[in-house]
Amino acid sequence: MDDALTNREIADRLDRNPATTLHHVRTLVDTGFLTAGPMRRGTRGSREIPYRATGLSWALDFGDEAAGPSAIMLDTFLEEARAAGLERLRASRLGLRLRPEELEEFERRLQDLLDEYAARTPSEGGQPWSLFLALHPDPGRD
């Protein structure tokens, strides 16, 4: 989100082959999740294109196809949390009992708060943080 990265830089961060990541980077550009910056020359004069996240992925609704994409997002969150150190994870779990109109209000207020923070200009010198929020029916309670 903060820095534009080339395909090679993305591949290095993910410990993957650049040829493999290029296919995925192009797919993410085609679907609007990444945007390509102006071409630049690398250290050896090679052509490099930096890519930056558009922010589209921070609020997704998967509808009927929730299993695949939701699992990917959950796996990504868990991988990032482990990489950051689970001892640094701040987590809360809350059980609620809400009528439909209360659930709608709750979701709207959460979305408004997230939108407010997403629209802010990043704080100079601020530490990067990520948030994973999931709201789901609780099958363990009647």
LUMFI-155654 format. One record per residue: x negated, z, y negated of N, C-alpha, C, O, CB in turn; residue number from 1. Coordinates in nm, 3 decimals. Each point is the difference from the previous one (the first is absolute). Glycine has a CB too. Example, Ala and Ser with C-alpha at 12.3 -4.5 7.8 and 13.67 -1.06 7.14 Angstrom:
// residues 2
[pt [-1.319 0.780 0.569] [0.089 0.000 -0.119] [-0.090 0.000 -0.120] [-0.104 0.066 0.002] [0.293 0.059 0.115] 1]
[pt [-0.154 -0.197 -0.222] [-0.082 0.006 -0.119] [0.077 0.073 -0.109] [-0.051 0.017 -0.111] [-0.067 -0.232 0.174] 2]
***
This chain:
// residues 142
[pt [-0.082 0.000 0.120] [0.082 0.000 -0.120] [-0.086 0.000 -0.126] [0.039 -0.059 -0.101] [0.140 0.179 0.227] 1]
[pt [-0.294 -0.055 -0.122] [-0.079 0.017 -0.122] [-0.099 -0.113 -0.025] [-0.026 -0.036 -0.115] [0.051 0.277 0.146] 2]
[pt [-0.081 -0.296 0.075] [-0.104 -0.100 -0.015] [0.036 -0.128 0.075] [0.057 0.004 0.109] [-0.228 0.178 -0.135] 3]
[pt [0.136 -0.294 -0.036] [0.015 -0.127 0.070] [-0.117 -0.012 0.099] [-0.115 0.022 -0.036] [0.234 -0.133 -0.164] 4]
[pt [-0.087 0.075 0.325] [-0.101 -0.011 0.104] [0.001 -0.141 0.059] [0.106 -0.061 0.014] [-0.084 0.307 0.037] 5]
[pt [-0.138 -0.294 -0.016] [-0.009 -0.129 0.069] [0.038 0.019 0.146] [0.008 0.113 0.049] [-0.189 -0.192 -0.208] 6]
[pt [0.203 -0.031 0.228] [0.032 0.007 0.142] [-0.110 0.074 0.076] [0.029 0.082 0.087] [0.100 -0.298 -0.105] 7]
[pt [-0.254 0.188 -0.014] [-0.112 0.068 0.068] [0.004 0.150 -0.027] [-0.023 0.079 0.092] [-0.116 -0.288 -0.111] 8]
[pt [0.166 0.250 -0.103] [0.007 0.142 -0.033] [0.116 0.067 0.074] [-0.013 0.114 0.047] [-0.088 -0.161 -0.273] 9]
[pt [0.213 -0.023 0.236] [0.114 0.053 0.075] [-0.038 0.014 0.147] [0.028 0.103 0.061] [0.134 -0.208 -0.224] 10]
[pt [-0.225 0.003 0.219] [-0.041 0.004 0.140] [-0.099 0.114 0.025] [0.010 0.068 0.102] [0.025 -0.316 -0.087] 11]
[pt [-0.128 0.268 -0.107] [-0.097 0.109 0.015] [0.070 0.136 0.000] [-0.034 0.087 0.080] [-0.140 -0.228 -0.193] 12]
[pt [0.270 0.160 0.023] [0.073 0.128 -0.006] [0.078 0.026 0.128] [0.013 0.114 0.044] [0.004 -0.137 -0.292] 13]
[pt [0.035 -0.085 0.307] [0.081 0.015 0.122] [-0.083 -0.010 0.127] [0.053 0.015 0.110] [0.138 -0.109 -0.235] 14]
[pt [-0.321 0.069 0.109] [-0.090 -0.019 0.114] [0.051 -0.113 0.091] [0.008 0.015 0.122] [-0.073 0.230 -0.133] 15]
[pt [0.098 -0.357 -0.053] [0.051 -0.117 0.071] [-0.081 -0.122 -0.036] [-0.078 0.002 -0.095] [0.308 0.096 0.100] 16]
[pt [-0.212 -0.203 0.072] [-0.065 -0.128 -0.025] [0.068 -0.067 -0.120] [0.122 -0.006 -0.005] [-0.184 -0.018 0.251] 17]
[pt [-0.016 -0.028 -0.345] [0.060 -0.066 -0.116] [0.090 -0.119 0.036] [0.099 -0.025 -0.069] [-0.297 0.098 -0.060] 18]
[pt [0.165 -0.145 0.233] [0.083 -0.113 0.041] [0.138 0.048 0.045] [0.101 -0.066 -0.025] [-0.307 -0.063 0.093] 19]
[pt [0.210 0.242 -0.002] [0.127 0.057 0.045] [0.082 0.049 -0.119] [0.120 -0.025 -0.007] [-0.225 0.090 0.225] 20]
[pt [0.040 0.005 -0.310] [0.075 0.055 -0.113] [0.048 -0.109 -0.094] [0.102 0.016 -0.067] [-0.235 0.192 0.085] 21]
[pt [0.061 -0.320 -0.026] [0.040 -0.107 -0.092] [0.141 -0.050 0.031] [0.078 -0.025 -0.092] [-0.318 -0.041 0.068] 22]
[pt [0.272 0.052 0.151] [0.136 -0.043 0.038] [0.102 0.100 -0.055] [0.102 -0.040 -0.056] [-0.191 -0.071 0.267] 23]
[pt [0.062 0.239 -0.195] [0.093 0.103 -0.046] [0.006 0.006 -0.153] [0.107 0.018 -0.057] [-0.153 0.112 0.267] 24]
[pt [-0.069 -0.144 -0.274] [-0.004 -0.001 -0.146] [0.085 -0.116 -0.053] [0.077 0.019 -0.094] [-0.308 0.085 0.096] 25]
[pt [0.216 -0.221 0.056] [0.080 -0.116 -0.045] [0.149 0.023 0.022] [0.082 -0.039 -0.083] [-0.276 -0.111 0.136] 26]
[pt [0.229 0.213 0.059] [0.141 0.032 0.026] [0.052 0.098 -0.105] [0.111 -0.015 -0.050] [-0.145 -0.023 0.298] 27]
[pt [-0.047 0.138 -0.282] [0.041 0.098 -0.101] [0.013 -0.063 -0.138] [0.085 0.042 -0.079] [-0.199 0.136 0.213] 28]
[pt [0.032 -0.277 -0.165] [0.013 -0.073 -0.126] [0.129 -0.081 0.002] [0.076 0.001 -0.097] [-0.328 -0.013 0.071] 29]
[pt [0.276 -0.060 0.136] [0.120 -0.083 0.012] [0.129 0.081 -0.010] [0.101 -0.051 -0.050] [-0.232 -0.105 0.192] 30]
[pt [0.129 0.280 -0.097] [0.120 0.084 -0.002] [0.008 0.090 -0.123] [0.096 0.076 -0.015] [-0.100 -0.080 0.263] 31]
[pt [-0.095 -0.005 -0.338] [0.006 0.074 -0.126] [-0.056 0.140 0.003] [0.013 0.074 -0.098] [0.182 -0.206 0.051] 32]
[pt [-0.259 0.172 0.157] [-0.057 0.134 0.008] [-0.138 0.008 -0.065] [-0.041 0.106 -0.046] [0.169 -0.070 0.257] 33]
[pt [-0.198 -0.148 -0.215] [-0.129 -0.010 -0.070] [0.008 -0.116 -0.098] [0.076 -0.095 0.020] [-0.202 0.191 0.179] 34]
[pt [0.047 -0.088 -0.304] [-0.014 -0.110 -0.093] [-0.147 -0.036 -0.012] [-0.087 0.088 -0.005] [0.294 -0.017 -0.123] 35]
[pt [-0.235 -0.200 0.124] [-0.138 -0.048 -0.009] [-0.044 -0.002 -0.145] [0.074 -0.047 -0.088] [-0.045 -0.091 0.297] 36]
[pt [-0.147 0.187 -0.234] [-0.057 -0.004 -0.134] [-0.079 -0.128 -0.019] [-0.005 -0.084 0.090] [-0.005 0.335 -0.097] 37]
[pt [-0.052 -0.267 -0.109] [-0.080 -0.120 -0.023] [-0.124 -0.003 0.090] [-0.060 0.103 0.028] [0.142 -0.108 -0.266] 38]
[pt [-0.117 -0.114 0.281] [-0.118 -0.018 0.086] [-0.124 0.044 -0.077] [-0.012 -0.020 -0.121] [0.123 -0.174 0.244] 39]
[pt [-0.204 0.255 -0.050] [-0.127 0.041 -0.058] [-0.111 -0.037 0.096] [0.026 -0.035 0.115] [0.084 0.225 -0.242] 40]
[pt [-0.233 -0.182 0.081] [-0.115 -0.029 0.084] [-0.060 0.129 0.053] [-0.020 0.097 -0.074] [-0.026 -0.307 -0.057] 41]
[pt [0.016 0.209 0.262] [-0.060 0.117 0.064] [-0.148 0.007 -0.026] [-0.054 -0.080 -0.075] [0.228 0.072 0.249] 42]
[pt [-0.240 0.104 -0.111] [-0.143 0.022 -0.023] [-0.084 -0.120 0.041] [-0.105 -0.024 -0.060] [0.143 0.266 0.094] 43]
[pt [0.005 -0.316 0.065] [-0.077 -0.118 0.046] [0.063 -0.130 -0.050] [-0.030 -0.107 0.053] [-0.041 0.236 0.150] 44]
[pt [0.157 -0.119 -0.302] [0.062 -0.118 -0.057] [0.123 -0.048 0.075] [0.058 -0.103 -0.033] [-0.279 0.042 -0.046] 45]
[pt [0.262 0.137 0.180] [0.118 -0.039 0.077] [0.126 0.022 -0.083] [0.001 0.081 -0.093] [-0.119 -0.025 0.309] 46]
[pt [0.222 -0.128 -0.181] [0.129 0.011 -0.069] [0.074 0.122 0.055] [0.019 0.012 0.121] [-0.008 -0.265 -0.157] 47]
[pt [0.032 0.343 -0.054] [0.073 0.119 0.040] [0.131 0.007 -0.079] [0.004 -0.032 -0.118] [-0.219 0.152 0.174] 48]
[pt [0.319 -0.078 0.013] [0.128 0.022 -0.067] [0.037 0.147 0.018] [0.016 0.047 0.112] [0.059 -0.288 -0.072] 49]
[pt [-0.062 0.313 -0.150] [0.042 0.140 0.011] [0.152 0.008 0.010] [0.072 -0.078 -0.062] [-0.273 0.152 -0.070] 50]
[pt [0.249 0.020 0.211] [0.144 0.020 0.022] [0.035 0.142 -0.042] [-0.077 0.094 0.017] [0.081 -0.260 0.175] 51]
[pt [0.115 0.178 -0.248] [0.048 0.131 -0.044] [0.142 0.020 0.054] [0.079 -0.094 0.005] [-0.224 0.086 -0.215] 52]
[pt [0.175 0.130 0.248] [0.135 0.034 0.048] [0.098 -0.012 -0.117] [-0.032 0.036 -0.113] [-0.063 0.120 0.291] 53]
[pt [0.213 -0.205 -0.149] [0.103 -0.017 -0.102] [0.089 0.124 -0.015] [0.073 0.012 -0.098] [-0.076 -0.256 0.146] 54]
[pt [-0.003 0.335 0.048] [0.087 0.117 -0.003] [0.132 -0.022 0.073] [0.082 0.091 0.009] [-0.185 -0.030 -0.224] 55]
[pt [0.122 -0.182 0.268] [0.124 -0.032 0.070] [0.022 0.088 0.123] [0.114 0.029 0.036] [-0.135 -0.263 -0.119] 56]
[pt [-0.087 0.277 0.146] [0.012 0.074 0.126] [0.039 0.146 -0.018] [0.029 0.067 0.100] [-0.196 -0.220 -0.006] 57]
[pt [0.170 0.205 -0.214] [0.025 0.143 -0.014] [0.146 0.037 0.020] [0.030 0.118 0.016] [-0.221 -0.109 -0.172] 58]
[pt [0.281 -0.105 0.155] [0.141 0.029 0.026] [0.058 -0.113 0.083] [0.041 -0.103 -0.054] [-0.019 0.234 -0.163] 59]
[pt [-0.017 -0.112 0.347] [0.050 -0.104 0.088] [0.124 0.048 0.074] [0.012 0.117 0.035] [-0.243 -0.206 -0.010] 60]
[pt [0.322 -0.004 -0.003] [0.119 0.027 0.081] [-0.004 -0.101 0.114] [0.010 -0.120 -0.023] [0.128 0.210 -0.175] 61]
[pt [-0.151 -0.042 0.319] [-0.016 -0.089 0.114] [0.131 -0.036 0.068] [0.002 -0.084 0.090] [-0.225 0.182 -0.059] 62]
[pt [0.331 -0.037 -0.071] [0.130 -0.034 0.056] [0.001 0.012 0.151] [-0.044 0.100 0.055] [0.082 -0.252 -0.246] 63]
[pt [0.014 0.047 0.258] [0.016 0.002 0.145] [-0.132 -0.015 0.075] [-0.005 0.028 0.119] [0.230 -0.122 -0.152] 64]
[pt [-0.331 0.051 -0.034] [-0.128 -0.022 0.067] [-0.095 0.117 -0.024] [-0.121 -0.019 -0.014] [0.152 -0.228 -0.011] 65]
[pt [0.024 0.367 0.020] [-0.077 0.117 -0.040] [-0.112 0.039 0.097] [-0.102 0.053 -0.043] [0.306 0.024 -0.069] 66]
[pt [-0.187 -0.103 0.239] [-0.097 0.050 0.097] [-0.141 -0.051 -0.025] [-0.093 0.081 -0.010] [0.277 -0.068 0.175] 67]
[pt [-0.203 -0.142 -0.175] [-0.133 -0.058 -0.018] [-0.064 0.039 -0.132] [-0.103 0.067 0.000] [0.174 -0.254 0.141] 68]
[pt [-0.014 0.145 -0.256] [-0.062 0.031 -0.129] [-0.009 0.149 -0.028] [-0.100 0.045 -0.056] [0.186 -0.260 -0.026] 69]
[pt [0.015 0.292 0.118] [-0.006 0.144 -0.025] [-0.111 0.063 0.081] [-0.071 0.089 -0.049] [0.316 -0.086 0.001] 70]
[pt [-0.261 -0.047 0.171] [-0.108 0.054 0.084] [-0.136 -0.033 -0.061] [-0.091 0.083 0.003] [0.236 -0.106 0.202] 71]
[pt [-0.159 -0.096 -0.261] [-0.126 -0.039 -0.064] [-0.027 0.089 -0.120] [-0.112 0.047 -0.020] [0.143 -0.285 0.097] 72]
[pt [0.072 0.261 -0.158] [-0.019 0.086 -0.118] [-0.034 0.143 0.041] [-0.085 0.064 -0.062] [0.244 -0.208 -0.067] 73]
[pt [-0.092 0.195 0.233] [-0.028 0.135 0.046] [-0.142 0.008 0.057] [-0.073 0.095 -0.028] [0.318 -0.059 0.077] 74]
[pt [-0.285 -0.135 0.030] [-0.136 -0.004 0.053] [-0.104 -0.007 -0.112] [-0.104 0.066 0.007] [0.191 -0.178 0.199] 75]
[pt [-0.058 0.033 -0.309] [-0.091 -0.012 -0.113] [-0.014 0.133 -0.072] [-0.110 0.041 -0.035] [0.174 -0.281 0.009] 76]
[pt [0.049 0.307 0.005] [-0.003 0.132 -0.063] [-0.086 0.097 0.081] [-0.085 0.070 -0.055] [0.313 -0.112 -0.042] 77]
[pt [-0.204 0.045 0.228] [-0.076 0.093 0.086] [-0.149 -0.032 -0.002] [-0.084 0.091 -0.002] [0.286 -0.064 0.148] 78]
[pt [-0.236 -0.156 -0.146] [-0.141 -0.040 -0.005] [-0.063 0.044 -0.132] [-0.111 0.053 -0.002] [0.160 -0.251 0.151] 79]
[pt [0.023 0.176 -0.259] [-0.052 0.041 -0.131] [-0.013 0.153 -0.009] [-0.098 0.050 -0.054] [0.203 -0.255 -0.050] 80]
[pt [-0.008 0.278 0.157] [-0.004 0.146 -0.004] [-0.118 0.053 0.081] [-0.068 0.093 -0.043] [0.318 -0.086 0.016] 81]
[pt [-0.274 -0.068 0.143] [-0.115 0.043 0.081] [-0.132 -0.031 -0.072] [-0.093 0.081 0.001] [0.227 -0.120 0.210] 82]
[pt [-0.140 -0.079 -0.273] [-0.122 -0.039 -0.071] [-0.027 0.093 -0.119] [-0.115 0.031 -0.029] [0.151 -0.269 0.100] 83]
[pt [0.069 0.281 -0.139] [-0.015 0.091 -0.114] [-0.034 0.141 0.047] [-0.061 0.078 -0.074] [0.223 -0.218 -0.057] 84]
[pt [-0.122 0.172 0.253] [-0.019 0.134 0.055] [0.134 0.071 0.003] [0.059 0.030 -0.104] [-0.296 -0.021 0.017] 85]
[pt [0.285 0.019 0.206] [0.132 0.062 0.014] [0.010 0.133 -0.074] [0.109 0.040 -0.040] [-0.087 -0.153 0.261] 86]
[pt [-0.134 0.181 -0.238] [0.003 0.126 -0.072] [0.033 -0.020 -0.148] [0.036 0.096 -0.069] [-0.203 -0.005 0.230] 87]
[pt [0.156 -0.215 -0.210] [0.031 -0.030 -0.141] [0.143 -0.050 -0.017] [0.046 -0.022 -0.112] [-0.286 -0.033 0.075] 88]
[pt [0.311 0.037 0.147] [0.137 -0.051 -0.002] [0.094 0.109 -0.051] [0.000 0.112 0.050] [-0.050 -0.269 0.141] 89]
[pt [0.130 0.123 -0.289] [0.104 0.090 -0.052] [0.132 -0.052 0.055] [0.042 -0.110 -0.034] [-0.173 0.170 -0.180] 90]
[pt [0.196 0.018 0.297] [0.120 -0.048 0.067] [0.112 0.102 -0.010] [-0.023 0.121 -0.003] [-0.118 -0.254 0.160] 91]
[pt [0.261 0.082 -0.164] [0.120 0.083 -0.001] [0.102 -0.064 0.091] [0.001 -0.122 0.018] [-0.048 0.204 -0.253] 92]
[pt [0.133 -0.001 0.291] [0.111 -0.050 0.080] [0.122 0.079 -0.040] [-0.005 0.123 -0.009] [-0.146 -0.190 0.204] 93]
[pt [0.259 -0.003 -0.220] [0.120 0.064 -0.051] [0.120 -0.053 0.075] [0.020 -0.121 0.009] [-0.124 0.151 -0.235] 94]
[pt [0.185 0.060 0.279] [0.125 -0.039 0.062] [0.113 0.015 -0.100] [0.012 0.104 -0.066] [-0.097 -0.035 0.293] 95]
[pt [0.167 -0.170 -0.240] [0.111 0.001 -0.096] [0.131 -0.028 0.072] [0.001 -0.057 0.110] [-0.156 -0.019 -0.293] 96]
[pt [0.263 0.115 0.122] [0.133 -0.038 0.047] [0.073 -0.051 -0.124] [0.036 0.079 -0.088] [-0.031 0.094 0.283] 97]
[pt [0.016 -0.305 -0.202] [0.053 -0.063 -0.121] [0.119 -0.089 0.031] [0.004 -0.070 0.101] [-0.232 0.079 -0.200] 98]
[pt [0.326 -0.006 0.010] [0.109 -0.096 0.007] [-0.053 -0.134 -0.049] [-0.103 -0.004 -0.068] [0.280 0.186 0.031] 99]
[pt [-0.110 -0.292 0.069] [-0.049 -0.133 -0.040] [-0.034 -0.011 -0.149] [-0.102 -0.059 -0.035] [0.239 -0.034 0.220] 100]
[pt [-0.053 0.147 -0.272] [-0.026 -0.010 -0.143] [-0.121 0.084 -0.042] [-0.072 -0.034 -0.094] [0.317 -0.007 0.056] 101]
[pt [-0.268 0.152 0.110] [-0.117 0.083 -0.028] [-0.127 -0.069 0.047] [-0.103 0.005 -0.068] [0.244 0.202 0.088] 102]
[pt [-0.135 -0.272 0.095] [-0.114 -0.075 0.050] [-0.034 -0.113 -0.097] [-0.118 -0.024 -0.029] [0.181 0.080 0.266] 103]
[pt [0.038 -0.125 -0.288] [-0.022 -0.107 -0.096] [-0.069 0.053 -0.126] [-0.093 -0.062 -0.052] [0.295 -0.059 0.141] 104]
[pt [-0.154 0.237 -0.139] [-0.062 0.060 -0.118] [-0.145 0.040 0.029] [-0.089 -0.024 -0.082] [0.315 0.107 0.006] 105]
[pt [-0.249 -0.022 0.191] [-0.135 0.044 0.039] [-0.096 -0.119 0.004] [-0.110 0.006 -0.055] [0.210 0.184 0.188] 106]
[pt [-0.057 -0.298 -0.066] [-0.084 -0.119 0.009] [-0.026 -0.061 -0.138] [-0.112 -0.042 -0.029] [0.204 -0.002 0.258] 107]
[pt [0.011 0.040 -0.314] [-0.017 -0.056 -0.134] [-0.100 0.082 -0.081] [-0.086 -0.055 -0.068] [0.322 -0.033 0.076] 108]
[pt [-0.223 0.221 -0.002] [-0.090 0.086 -0.077] [-0.144 -0.011 0.050] [-0.093 -0.001 -0.080] [0.283 0.156 0.036] 109]
[pt [-0.208 -0.162 0.176] [-0.135 -0.020 0.054] [-0.057 -0.134 -0.047] [-0.115 -0.008 -0.043] [0.174 0.148 0.244] 110]
[pt [0.023 -0.245 -0.192] [-0.045 -0.133 -0.041] [-0.035 -0.003 -0.149] [-0.099 -0.061 -0.039] [0.240 -0.040 0.218] 111]
[pt [-0.060 0.168 -0.261] [-0.029 0.006 -0.143] [-0.135 0.068 -0.026] [-0.078 -0.047 -0.083] [0.324 0.054 0.034] 112]
[pt [-0.272 0.102 0.120] [-0.128 0.070 -0.016] [-0.117 -0.089 0.044] [-0.101 -0.008 -0.069] [0.218 0.228 0.105] 113]
[pt [-0.102 -0.286 0.078] [-0.106 -0.088 0.049] [-0.022 -0.116 -0.097] [-0.114 -0.037 -0.029] [0.172 0.099 0.266] 114]
[pt [0.051 -0.120 -0.288] [-0.011 -0.111 -0.097] [-0.074 0.045 -0.126] [-0.082 -0.073 -0.055] [0.296 -0.026 0.145] 115]
[pt [-0.182 0.220 -0.136] [-0.065 0.054 -0.120] [-0.151 0.008 0.019] [-0.077 -0.042 -0.086] [0.285 0.174 0.031] 116]
[pt [-0.251 -0.077 0.168] [-0.143 0.013 0.025] [-0.067 -0.134 0.028] [-0.114 -0.021 -0.039] [0.158 0.249 0.126] 117]
[pt [0.025 -0.318 -0.019] [-0.055 -0.131 0.029] [-0.023 -0.081 -0.127] [-0.091 -0.082 -0.006] [0.206 0.086 0.227] 118]
[pt [-0.033 0.019 -0.324] [-0.010 -0.074 -0.125] [-0.109 0.054 -0.092] [-0.037 -0.066 -0.097] [0.279 0.014 0.117] 119]
[pt [-0.293 0.171 0.008] [-0.103 0.059 -0.086] [-0.131 -0.077 0.008] [-0.034 -0.058 0.103] [0.142 0.280 -0.074] 120]
[pt [-0.179 -0.221 -0.138] [-0.136 -0.054 -0.001] [-0.088 0.101 0.072] [0.008 0.120 -0.030] [0.028 -0.249 -0.189] 121]
[pt [-0.121 0.085 0.313] [-0.085 0.095 0.072] [-0.084 0.084 -0.096] [-0.053 -0.051 -0.099] [0.046 -0.108 0.292] 122]
[pt [-0.004 0.287 -0.164] [-0.079 0.091 -0.082] [-0.147 -0.029 0.016] [-0.051 -0.012 0.111] [0.228 0.188 -0.090] 123]
[pt [-0.245 -0.188 -0.133] [-0.145 -0.021 0.002] [-0.067 0.120 0.066] [0.022 0.114 -0.041] [-0.010 -0.255 -0.169] 124]
[pt [-0.091 0.116 0.311] [-0.070 0.106 0.070] [0.086 0.076 0.100] [-0.046 0.095 0.062] [-0.095 -0.075 -0.260] 125]
[pt [0.266 -0.063 0.214] [0.089 0.067 0.095] [-0.038 -0.031 0.143] [-0.050 -0.109 0.030] [0.231 0.100 -0.198] 126]
[pt [-0.157 0.102 0.256] [-0.027 -0.018 0.143] [0.114 -0.080 0.063] [0.116 0.027 -0.028] [-0.248 0.191 0.036] 127]
[pt [0.100 -0.315 0.078] [0.107 -0.077 0.064] [0.073 0.081 0.108] [-0.063 0.068 0.081] [-0.067 -0.277 -0.128] 128]
[pt [0.262 0.200 0.046] [0.085 0.065 0.098] [0.100 -0.100 0.054] [0.034 -0.096 -0.069] [-0.061 0.317 -0.047] 129]
[pt [0.073 -0.201 0.235] [0.106 -0.082 0.059] [0.112 0.092 0.045] [-0.022 0.117 0.032] [-0.144 -0.296 0.041] 130]
[pt [0.286 0.124 -0.070] [0.117 0.074 0.039] [0.075 -0.079 0.107] [0.025 -0.119 -0.017] [-0.008 0.228 -0.211] 131]
[pt [0.018 -0.043 0.336] [0.083 -0.060 0.104] [0.126 0.084 0.007] [-0.007 0.120 0.027] [-0.193 -0.210 0.106] 132]
[pt [0.314 0.028 -0.157] [0.126 0.071 -0.001] [0.096 -0.069 0.095] [0.019 -0.121 -0.010] [-0.056 0.198 -0.228] 133]
[pt [0.096 -0.002 0.329] [0.095 -0.057 0.094] [0.123 0.088 0.005] [-0.010 0.122 0.015] [-0.176 -0.224 0.121] 134]
[pt [0.300 0.041 -0.148] [0.128 0.070 0.009] [0.073 -0.057 0.121] [0.017 -0.121 0.012] [-0.005 0.162 -0.265] 135]
[pt [0.031 0.047 0.343] [0.064 -0.048 0.123] [0.108 0.097 0.044] [-0.007 0.120 -0.029] [-0.205 -0.237 0.097] 136]
[pt [0.312 0.065 0.004] [0.099 0.090 0.060] [-0.072 0.092 0.098] [-0.095 -0.041 0.066] [0.280 -0.131 -0.092] 137]
[pt [-0.139 0.294 0.037] [-0.064 0.099 0.088] [0.075 0.006 0.132] [0.107 0.061 0.007] [-0.187 0.073 -0.207] 138]
[pt [0.027 -0.196 0.306] [0.069 -0.002 0.127] [-0.001 0.134 0.074] [0.073 0.019 0.097] [-0.132 -0.257 -0.084] 139]
[pt [-0.025 0.332 -0.060] [-0.011 0.128 0.066] [0.101 0.103 -0.047] [0.001 0.113 0.048] [-0.238 -0.163 -0.019] 140]
[pt [0.322 0.012 -0.125] [0.099 0.093 -0.053] [0.138 -0.064 0.009] [0.013 -0.121 -0.021] [-0.183 0.226 -0.135] 141]
[pt [0.272 -0.027 0.187] [0.135 -0.057 0.010] [0.069 0.000 -0.135] [0.114 -0.044 -0.011] [-0.099 0.122 0.247] 142]
***
